Amino acid sequence: MRRYLSPRWMRLIGVVIFAASLAACDLPGSVRGICSLPADMNVQLRPAVVDGVIYVGGQFGNIYALRASDGKLLWITPLSTGLLSTPAVVAGVVYVRSATTLYALAATDGRIIWHTTTFQPGFAVALAMPVIGAGLVYVAGGSGVVAVHARDGTPAWSFALPVVEGPNPPEIVGDLTLVNDTLYFGADGLYALAAATGKQRWFTPSSSPLIQFTTPVLVQGVLYDSIIDSTVAGPRSLPSAEVTDVAAYNPANRRRLLLRQFAGGPTTRPILAQGLLVVATQTYTADAHFAAQLVALTSQTGTVAWTLTQNDNMPLLPNTDMPLVYAQNTLYLGGTDISAVDATSHTVRWRGAAAQRPMLPVAVVGNTLYGGVGGSGNYTCNGPHIPPTDGGVVALHAADGQALWQTTLSAGQAH
């Protein structure tokens, strides 16, 4: 009987593959060779852009605020020693979490207002961002969801995923989605909880522990989700391959409305562009290299409207919910570079120069596209030592991809 790798292990293998690919790069100031990379290298840096300020959590426990117009550092607050999530900013308060702790900071100066322990230490390649609503802050961990009061961080309720013995316990791999009074998320199936109490309203199970849901999105009254299926057999040269299911559900009664399956994974959450549902997946070329694939589906029937494959691009392996941004009739896709795809003609408008660290588009404000640049660790590449960084933020001209500014966040920075 053939054994299959769980999405958890596929993402961990992804970290190793990505680290190995960086190790083979010609890094600045070094000789091409084998590099020493930290196990917690950040492969996903997702800034939040709010009211002219960029807030970003780094891989070494610092949170930064930058001026969006030129990238100038406004403040920095050290919080922990590990990876931080994408911040959420509401009513002048920045909410960000580490693997174990949720923090609330003043948006003006980074002062810590309160912090509270939410989860015990555990496996965390990527961290779901906090979600705020109705006076509560919701945080998803691998083992469940915790809600605390936004005013002081005191506990409101918690919801635990079922305990399953074996190598593939259920885990939440995407962000939470809050719609009105209901919290949706995917794990070993699709869950709907009452946002005020955490009581489970309904649950649609997956057919296998190797099938996992990403971040559900609500579009015109229909709940859509991308589902990763790791049970399929891949090429002999790869440990596993995956397929992506895009499913639609009636949020009132959880009835599945459509299902479309195609090769590729991990995948982004679906987004609506030109009236079509679009997801980005990772595929493999004939010679087992990575390629990015955009797939556009009709929202009513799930029919494939168009696809676009871009070779030599590596969407981020360790996280099954990497960002895909849509703005001004353009789809922006990250990987080893950032690409802009015309949503009408589905042709590439521009593609940035390949970077040695992953780049993620996160938001378009006016004519500027903001993105995160993955951090780096302590490199020793048969040459000079390269100090670690917490990653960086890049601002590009949305129309043509020309760089406006780029800021590198040093892991050693302090107030």
Steps between C-alpha positions, in 0.01 A plus 500: 500500500637841403554751779414865451641805671267726692469873414686572827801299384477630144528856633796403719665333201430824316708693752788260442465520121487879510799515734691270267416720203632805686808309600585452134457871418778748445439706811641852521853512637540124499631216294252265339472207735313343786336745740401453861134598540291519817215255546257787556585693184203719415355412162191712539512867591161667458490868597175683574451844341266727698458880479837566342695273736637151435502262797703183467597219735842345439641154547712591803224642719507869407201697375565805286307806385616666177382810319330376184615790283873430533556203734642708785500313831254661743540258789607148588394287797669170592238250615638146489778292353304332223280552198217755523173502309359756263377786720135607514437870567165618636411831669860602564606164644735251336431134574775250420581156629791264541460122518390527864408861581262770375608864531312830479710809426432869450516574127658840560815393683504120539441508873373164632149543641453139608608148412358158578601140447266328253666172401763262624818474292464278197554459130468834318638570152254783439270680742141601430441871552266612779143592405306769688125547532231584754753584769685169471831392347501156341821301465541167321767251598577157369276345765202736509370855539523738795297821551607774742355840586656775290506747789731302729574153357297308756363166373152487346482144365705227336422228249718189469531283192435131560793300632595238243769242564746439218741690274240738348314687775264775381645851486395844381718599205335824385360819648164538671209658312250708700169577328233671710465278808665187362864393498606265219825306471639185346689212660392137468185643347316828481382646832246770585499637857284756675738796532361611837519165678718265294217249475525281190217574257594245239789293373563341162768230535764420240513150360858441615746639759725579201242746365511844659312826453660844465334838569129510405368817335143623463410632153145614421350284773695186408788357703796388290812315606809343346568151626837325488490128419828321575370149442588484132812333367765732358789455256768255604748787541285672764392385848137584427279708277176676579177602338283800581126488551307827483169450677201724561265472797172648607600659832151455642489123470858402394371332181774470237400682184782413262837332488784547254822302521828562320866409542718717718552608858550668741247761405382850582157586634257579215456864406245666271642667187295608200210292629716185514644307793878490469747285693874457462653156542843349484562245226798305381653509153607187315850531646359532855556875530249736657250706305218731601155439354209742506158340455183704444160336557145619444346556841165344407608172339869460576587481130864581423502832314876526453834388640846651491820316590817689580817293507798559729280648767481350848191592699562455867506133586470508880167685512189377322343845507745732327364836387358577160403867461246648258479873428438723198421206270835341586593184689827515693672171581804447723777243499864544413376825346175695469297471180213714374237325285226677305172356633319552167755372249671274760841594365803608702529879515832501677721276708759621746858385521548173686599547863698274732218513754127459445291806416132532583260766370268613779315819399458763232445853631455762229763421239735317739530127554640402839657163565691304760848357448593186691763519774838333510704331765868479587661410169842339476557433131870420477560871535418807711231470763166656402302638797141383548211721397136509603402523134392818329230700330497608137293767324453465124324706237189290442483574127847383400669344805769766530645517852410811698679402819604193696578474871696217659410434862808409698448238770731699727310828479378656823330819614 
